[in-house]
Amino acid sequence: MLKQKALVDVLGQVNTNGVDGSWLFNKEGLLLAFVGTQSKTVAANVSSALLASVWTALERRANDLTESILVLEDGVIAFTLIARSMLLAVRSNKKTEVGMVRAKLHSLAAYLEQPILSISHDQL
């Protein structure tokens, strides 16, 4: 069983050295957990819905898509597919190296993969 408090604690561990937000949400954009600073212009649940929409559009062009990195004006958002049905995203400021963001995303995804897979199998 994956507990909400434990999930928030794990997501919060990557929020260092320029990384200021991490999300876990499903492919439909339903936010399950968010840790980080809330943007004054866009709420975390809106961001997850937008990222899920971007993922769907990218996935139509590449069937085997597993990761995407958006380099934006004010920072970087990297997101990846975990457990076949969930998306994990990490946001950083513009001073953070893309490689560091990607490394944090991969380590967090590897850590969460098995617990999320076990939950999804329990629900089948």
C-alpha positions as CSV (number, residue, x, y, z in Angstrom):
1,M,0.0,0.0,0.0
2,L,1.3,3.4,-0.9
3,K,0.5,6.0,1.7
4,Q,-0.1,9.7,0.8
5,K,2.3,11.0,3.4
6,A,5.0,8.7,2.3
7,L,4.4,9.6,-1.3
8,V,4.7,13.3,-0.5
9,D,7.9,12.7,1.4
10,V,9.4,10.8,-1.5
11,L,8.4,13.5,-4.0
12,G,9.8,16.2,-1.8
13,Q,13.3,14.6,-1.7
14,V,14.1,15.8,-5.2
15,N,13.1,19.4,-4.5
16,T,16.7,20.6,-4.0
17,N,19.4,22.4,-6.0
18,G,17.0,24.3,-8.3
19,V,14.3,21.7,-8.6
20,D,11.2,23.3,-7.0
21,G,8.3,21.0,-7.9
22,S,7.4,17.4,-8.5
23,W,4.0,15.9,-9.5
24,L,2.5,12.5,-9.8
25,F,-0.6,12.3,-11.9
26,N,-2.4,9.9,-14.2
27,K,-2.5,10.1,-18.0
28,E,-5.9,11.9,-17.8
29,G,-4.3,14.7,-15.8
30,L,-5.8,13.8,-12.4
31,L,-3.3,15.0,-9.8
32,L,-2.4,12.5,-7.1
33,A,0.4,14.3,-5.3
34,F,2.3,17.5,-5.6
35,V,5.2,18.9,-3.6
36,G,6.8,22.3,-4.3
37,T,6.2,25.9,-4.6
38,Q,2.8,26.8,-6.0
39,S,3.0,29.2,-9.0
40,K,0.9,32.3,-8.6
41,T,-0.4,32.0,-12.1
42,V,-1.0,28.2,-12.5
43,A,-2.2,25.8,-9.9
44,A,-0.6,22.3,-9.6
45,N,-3.8,20.5,-10.7
46,V,-4.0,22.7,-13.8
47,S,-0.3,22.0,-14.6
48,S,-0.9,18.3,-14.4
49,A,-3.8,18.5,-16.7
50,L,-1.8,20.5,-19.2
51,L,1.2,18.1,-19.0
52,A,-1.1,15.2,-19.5
53,S,-2.5,16.9,-22.6
54,V,1.0,17.5,-23.9
55,W,1.9,13.9,-23.2
56,T,-1.1,12.7,-25.2
57,A,-0.2,14.9,-28.2
58,L,3.4,13.7,-28.1
59,E,2.4,10.0,-27.7
60,R,0.3,10.2,-30.9
61,R,3.5,10.9,-32.8
62,A,5.7,8.4,-31.0
63,N,4.1,5.2,-29.7
64,D,7.0,4.2,-27.5
65,L,7.3,7.6,-25.8
66,T,8.7,7.2,-22.2
67,E,10.1,10.6,-21.4
68,S,9.8,14.3,-22.5
69,I,11.6,17.4,-21.5
70,L,10.1,20.9,-22.0
71,V,12.6,23.7,-21.9
72,L,10.6,26.8,-21.1
73,E,11.4,30.5,-20.7
74,D,11.5,30.3,-16.9
75,G,12.8,26.8,-16.4
76,V,12.6,23.1,-17.3
77,I,9.8,20.5,-16.9
78,A,10.8,16.9,-17.4
79,F,8.2,14.1,-17.2
80,T,8.2,10.4,-17.7
81,L,5.8,7.5,-17.8
82,I,5.9,5.1,-14.8
83,A,3.9,2.0,-14.2
84,R,2.3,2.2,-17.7
85,S,-0.4,4.5,-16.5
86,M,1.1,7.3,-14.4
87,L,3.2,10.3,-15.2
88,L,5.8,11.8,-13.0
89,A,7.0,15.4,-13.6
90,V,9.8,17.5,-12.1
91,R,10.1,21.3,-12.5
92,S,13.2,23.4,-12.1
93,N,14.3,27.0,-12.5
94,K,16.2,28.2,-15.5
95,K,19.6,28.0,-13.8
96,T,19.4,24.2,-13.2
97,E,21.2,22.0,-15.7
98,V,18.8,19.8,-17.7
99,G,21.0,16.8,-17.0
100,M,20.5,17.2,-13.2
101,V,16.7,17.5,-13.7
102,R,16.7,14.4,-15.8
103,A,18.8,12.5,-13.3
104,K,16.5,13.4,-10.4
105,L,13.5,12.4,-12.5
106,H,15.0,9.0,-13.4
107,S,15.9,8.2,-9.8
108,L,12.5,9.2,-8.5
109,A,10.8,7.2,-11.2
110,A,12.9,4.1,-10.5
111,Y,12.0,4.4,-6.8
112,L,8.3,4.7,-7.4
113,E,7.9,2.2,-10.2
114,Q,7.4,-0.9,-8.1
115,P,5.0,0.5,-5.4
116,I,2.8,2.0,-8.1
117,L,2.8,-1.2,-10.2
118,S,1.8,-3.2,-7.1
119,I,-1.2,-0.8,-6.5
120,S,-2.3,-1.0,-10.2
121,H,-2.2,-4.8,-10.0
122,D,-4.2,-4.8,-6.8
123,Q,-7.0,-2.9,-8.6
124,L,-7.3,-5.3,-11.6
